[in-house]
Amino acid sequence: MKTVTVLELKAKAGDLVRSVMRTGEEVQIIDNDEVVALLVSSGGTEKNKSGSTTLDKIAAEINKNGG
């Protein structure tokens, strides 16, 4: 299982989301050496009407908002 800090999550959110989607590997998010969140695949890799996946949309939104 991969572990990243909150700051790393902010800097690499899109890449991390795509990695979880592609590999299924969970990512622990830590803050002050404590696990505060877990990034996991929802299994929702089905294509929607626009042709992109839900996780792709989330990654794009995070990147758009400075993540």
C-alpha positions as CSV (number, residue, x, y, z in Angstrom):
1,M,0.0,0.0,0.0
2,K,1.3,3.4,-1.0
3,T,1.5,6.2,1.6
4,V,1.5,9.9,0.9
5,T,1.3,13.1,3.0
6,V,-1.5,15.5,2.7
7,L,0.8,17.9,0.9
8,E,1.8,15.2,-1.5
9,L,-1.9,14.4,-2.1
10,K,-2.5,18.1,-2.9
11,A,0.4,18.2,-5.4
12,K,-0.3,14.8,-7.0
13,A,-4.1,14.2,-6.6
14,G,-4.8,13.6,-10.3
15,D,-2.0,11.2,-10.7
16,L,-2.8,9.4,-7.5
17,V,-6.5,9.0,-8.4
18,R,-5.6,7.7,-11.9
19,S,-3.1,5.2,-10.3
20,V,-5.7,3.9,-7.9
21,M,-8.1,3.5,-10.7
22,R,-5.6,1.8,-12.9
23,T,-4.0,-0.5,-10.4
24,G,-6.5,-0.8,-7.6
25,E,-3.7,-0.2,-5.1
26,E,-5.0,1.8,-2.1
27,V,-3.2,5.0,-0.9
28,Q,-3.0,6.0,2.7
29,I,-3.0,9.7,3.4
30,I,-1.1,10.8,6.4
31,D,-0.9,14.0,8.4
32,N,1.6,14.3,11.3
33,D,2.5,10.6,11.0
34,E,-1.2,9.6,11.5
35,V,-3.4,8.0,8.8
36,V,-6.2,10.4,8.2
37,A,-7.7,9.0,5.0
38,L,-7.6,6.2,2.5
39,L,-7.9,6.6,-1.2
40,V,-9.5,3.5,-2.7
41,S,-11.1,2.6,-6.0
42,S,-14.9,2.5,-6.0
43,G,-14.7,-0.1,-8.8
44,G,-16.4,2.5,-10.9
45,T,-14.4,2.4,-14.0
46,E,-17.4,2.1,-16.3
47,K,-17.5,4.7,-19.0
48,N,-20.2,7.3,-18.7
49,K,-21.9,9.0,-21.7
50,S,-19.1,11.5,-22.2
51,G,-16.6,8.6,-22.5
52,S,-14.6,9.5,-19.4
53,T,-14.6,7.7,-16.1
54,T,-15.9,9.1,-12.9
55,L,-12.4,9.0,-11.3
56,D,-11.1,10.9,-14.4
57,K,-13.6,13.6,-13.7
58,I,-12.7,13.8,-10.1
59,A,-9.0,14.0,-11.0
60,A,-9.7,16.8,-13.5
61,E,-11.7,18.8,-11.0
62,I,-9.0,18.4,-8.3
63,N,-6.3,19.6,-10.8
64,K,-8.6,22.5,-12.0
65,N,-9.0,23.7,-8.4
66,G,-5.2,23.8,-7.7
67,G,-4.8,20.3,-6.4
